[in-house]
C-alpha cells in the first residue's frame, strides 16, 4: 500500500450533482492530505462538473490498465470515454446515465477486488436510472457482491460522525419486514455490525438493538417479536462478547445514542434508522457497505436533481465518505 490510501472515486449519476461533487472532492486539502484519489469516469462529464463547481482540479490522466500505485501524479483520472455530455439532460433519469454510473462503479470495484486500490467511493446514484440500465438492479450491496465475488454476508451502514446505524432488512417492502426477522438474520447483522465497527477503530462498540413494534412491543401487547426473536439474539450476542443491549423502543433509542450511551443502533428495517440519522445530519451522513474486503463509502443522500447544475450542492457528506474510506483503509494496512 502507498503512504496514503489509494481511493477509487467512481462518478455517479451524470444528470444530478455527482459531477460537481466529484470535482469539488479532488481539490479538498484534507482529502488530498489523507488519501490519493483515482477518479473513474468520463473526462468530459468531469470537466463540466468542475465548471459548474467553479474549481480547476489538477489531474494526471492514466491508462485503464496502468499500475496506479506507481503512477506519477497527486490525483489520477481513468477516462472510460463512454458518455457525451450532449446525451444527458440535467435532472432527468436516463438509460445513458445509469449505464455511465454502473460502468464507473464496476471498474472501481474491480480495482478494489484486485487490490489495485485500497478503498472505493462513489458520488450519488439514481435508482431509477440504474434500473433502466440493469433491470435486475436492486441496490449497491447485491451489485457489489456480484462484481467482487463476495460469498459472505454484507450490509449497508449509515455513519454520522461517530454514530453508526445498522439494519437487519434493507430495500424490501415494509409489509415483508416481520416475516424476514428470523433470529439467524438478526444475529448475523449484530455480528457483522460488531466486526465492521472494530475494523473502523472501535475497541468494543456499544450496540443498541431496536425493537420492531411500537414501544418495543410493550411486553407483548403490541407484538411478540421482541420477546420471541430479538431478545434471545441480544442475549446470545452478549455471551459471545458483543456489547449489545435491547431491544429498545425505536422512537427513543436514537436519543440515547446521540447522547453518548451507544456507538451504534441496530434497527429492524430501512427507514427505522434512516429517518433518525438523516434528521440528525443529512449533510454529513455516510453510507458504508460493510463486509467487503475493502471499504466502500458514499454520501447518504441522493442525486438532488432539483439543484443539479447550480453549483450549490453541499460537499459535506461526500467529503465525510472519502475521509472515512481512507481512514478505514489506513487501519487495515496498519
SVG drawing of the C-alpha trace seen along z (x, -y; Angstrom):
<svg xmlns="http://www.w3.org/2000/svg" viewBox="-52 -29 58 47">
<polyline fill="none" stroke="black" stroke-width="0.4" points="0.0,0.0 1.2,-3.6 1.9,-6.0 -1.6,-7.4 -4.5,-5.1 -5.4,-4.9 -9.1,-5.6 -11.0,-4.9 -13.8,-7.5 -16.5,-6.5 -18.5,-9.2 -22.2,-8.7 -25.3,-9.8 -24.4,-12.5 -27.8,-14.2 -27.6,-15.1 -25.0,-16.7 -22.5,-13.9 -20.1,-15.5 -19.8,-18.7 -19.3,-16.8 -16.6,-14.7 -14.8,-17.8 -15.1,-19.5 -13.8,-16.5 -10.5,-16.3 -9.5,-19.8 -10.2,-19.5 -6.9,-19.9 -7.9,-17.4 -8.8,-14.7 -5.5,-15.3 -3.6,-15.1 -5.1,-11.8 -5.7,-9.9 -4.7,-9.7 -7.7,-9.8 -8.3,-7.9 -11.3,-9.3 -13.2,-6.8 -15.5,-8.3 -15.5,-10.4 -13.3,-13.5 -15.9,-15.5 -18.5,-14.9 -16.0,-15.7 -14.9,-18.9 -18.5,-20.1 -18.9,-19.3 -15.8,-21.3 -17.1,-24.2 -20.4,-24.1 -18.5,-23.8 -16.1,-26.6 -13.0,-24.6 -9.9,-23.8 -8.5,-20.5 -5.1,-19.3 -5.4,-15.8 -3.0,-13.2 -4.6,-11.0 -3.7,-7.3 -4.4,-4.4 -7.1,-1.9 -4.6,0.9 -1.9,-1.3 -0.3,-0.4 -2.0,-3.1 0.3,-2.7 3.4,-3.8 1.6,-6.3 3.0,-9.8 0.6,-12.5 -1.4,-13.6 -4.8,-13.0 -5.3,-10.4 -8.1,-10.1 -9.1,-6.9 -11.1,-8.1 -13.5,-5.5 -14.6,-7.9 -18.1,-6.5 -20.6,-9.4 -21.0,-12.5 -22.4,-15.3 -24.8,-16.2 -26.6,-12.9 -27.6,-13.9 -30.3,-16.2 -29.8,-17.6 -32.5,-16.4 -33.7,-13.5 -33.0,-9.9 -31.9,-8.1 -30.6,-4.8 -27.4,-6.5 -26.9,-8.0 -27.5,-4.6 -25.0,-2.9 -22.4,-5.6 -22.7,-5.2 -22.7,-1.4 -19.7,-1.2 -17.7,-3.6 -18.7,-1.7 -18.0,1.7 -14.5,0.6 -13.8,-0.9 -15.0,2.4 -12.7,4.4 -9.8,2.3 -10.6,2.9 -11.2,6.6 -7.8,6.9 -6.0,4.9 -5.1,2.2 -6.7,-0.4 -7.3,-0.4 -10.9,-1.7 -13.8,-2.6 -16.1,-5.6 -18.8,-6.8 -20.9,-10.0 -24.7,-9.5 -26.5,-7.1 -30.1,-7.4 -32.0,-4.1 -34.4,-4.7 -31.5,-5.3 -29.7,-2.2 -32.7,0.0 -33.1,-1.4 -29.6,-0.3 -29.9,3.0 -33.5,4.2 -32.5,6.6 -30.6,3.8 -31.8,3.9 -29.1,2.0 -25.4,1.4 -24.9,4.4 -26.1,7.0 -24.3,5.5 -21.0,5.0 -21.1,8.6 -21.6,9.9 -18.7,7.9 -16.3,8.7 -17.4,12.3 -18.3,12.0 -20.0,15.1 -20.1,13.9 -22.7,11.6 -22.6,7.9 -24.8,5.0 -25.3,1.2 -24.4,-1.0 -25.1,-4.7 -22.4,-6.6 -22.8,-10.1 -19.7,-11.4 -19.0,-8.5 -22.6,-7.2 -23.5,-4.2 -26.8,-2.8 -27.0,0.8 -30.1,2.7 -31.4,6.2 -33.5,5.7 -33.0,3.1 -34.6,2.5 -37.8,4.6 -41.5,3.7 -42.5,2.8 -45.2,5.5 -42.4,8.1 -40.2,7.0 -41.7,9.0 -41.5,12.2 -37.8,11.6 -36.8,11.1 -35.5,14.5 -33.1,15.0 -30.5,16.0 -30.8,12.8 -30.7,10.6 -27.7,12.5 -25.8,12.2 -26.5,8.4 -25.4,8.0 -22.1,9.9 -21.4,8.0 -22.0,4.7 -19.6,5.5 -16.9,6.7 -17.2,3.8 -17.0,1.3 -14.0,2.9 -12.3,2.7 -13.2,-1.0 -11.4,-1.5 -14.0,-0.8 -12.3,1.4 -15.7,2.7 -18.6,1.0 -21.7,0.5 -24.7,1.6 -28.3,0.8 -30.8,3.1 -34.1,1.6 -37.4,3.4 -39.8,3.8 -43.1,2.8 -44.3,-0.4 -42.8,-0.7 -40.7,2.4 -43.9,4.5 -45.0,3.2 -44.4,6.5 -46.2,8.4 -49.3,6.1 -48.2,4.9 -46.5,7.9 -44.1,10.6 -41.1,10.2 -39.2,8.5 -39.8,11.4 -39.6,14.4 -37.0,13.3 -35.0,10.2 -34.2,10.5 -32.8,14.0 -30.4,12.8 -29.2,9.9 -28.5,12.4 -26.6,14.7 -24.5,11.7 -23.7,10.8 -22.5,14.3 -20.2,14.0 -18.6,10.8 -20.6,8.3 -21.6,5.2 -25.3,5.4 -28.3,4.2 -32.0,4.1 -34.5,4.4 -35.3,0.7 -38.3,-1.3 -37.2,-2.7 -38.7,-6.1 -36.3,-6.9 -33.2,-4.7 -31.6,-7.3 -31.9,-10.0 -29.8,-7.8 -27.3,-7.0 -27.0,-10.7 -26.4,-11.5 -23.4,-9.1 -24.9,-5.9 -24.3,-3.8 -22.0,-3.8 -24.5,-2.2 -28.2,-1.3 -29.2,1.9 -32.6,1.3 -35.0,3.8 -35.8,2.1 -34.5,-0.7 -36.5,-3.8 -36.5,-3.0 -32.9,-4.2 -32.6,-6.3 -35.1,-8.9 -33.4,-9.4 -29.9,-9.6 -30.9,-12.0 -32.7,-14.3 -29.5,-14.5 -27.1,-15.2 -28.3,-15.0 -25.3,-16.9 -22.8,-14.8 -24.1,-11.2 -22.1,-8.4 -23.3,-5.1 -20.8,-2.3 -21.1,1.1 -19.7,3.4 -18.5,7.0 -16.3,6.4 -12.6,6.9 -12.1,3.2 -14.1,0.1 -16.9,-1.1 -18.4,-4.5 -20.8,-7.0 -22.7,-10.1 -26.0,-9.0 -28.1,-11.4 -29.3,-11.2 -28.6,-12.8 -30.6,-16.1 -31.9,-16.6 -33.7,-19.7 -30.4,-21.6 -28.2,-20.0 -26.2,-22.4 -26.5,-25.3 -23.1,-24.8 -24.7,-24.9 -24.5,-21.2 -23.0,-20.7 -19.9,-18.6 -20.2,-17.7 -21.4,-14.1 -19.2,-13.3 -16.2,-14.6 -17.0,-12.5 -17.4,-9.4 -14.0,-9.7 -12.3,-10.5 -14.0,-7.5 -12.9,-5.2 -9.4,-6.5 -9.3,-6.1 -10.6,-2.5 -8.1,-1.6 -5.2,-3.0 -6.3,-1.0 -6.5,2.2 -2.9,1.6 -1.7,1.0"/>
</svg>
